[in-house]
Amino acid sequence: MKYRIKLADGTTQLIQITTDFYKSWKVWKVQLADGKAAMLFKSGNAWLQRNEDILDNYLLTTIGKCIDEVILGKNRLAL
């Protein structure tokens, strides 16, 4: 699915997030509008990326928060 995230400079960027499995880990593949791609995974409460991926800390945290809130449905109120 495609999502809009707000960057540190105040602009928004369209990203595509898909899920997959790598070995026994659930991973999220992120494709940025500028062509960059990253594979994210979660360890405890921390979002991590592969060594070869080059997301800055702000972008990694922002995308992780988007996955937590929108995709995984955390912090939503139960009705």
Secondary structure, DSSP 8 states (H G I E B T S, - for coil): -EEEEE-TTS-EEEEEEEEEEETTEEEEEEEETTS-EEEEEEETTEEEE-TT----HHHHHHHHHHIIIIIS-TT----
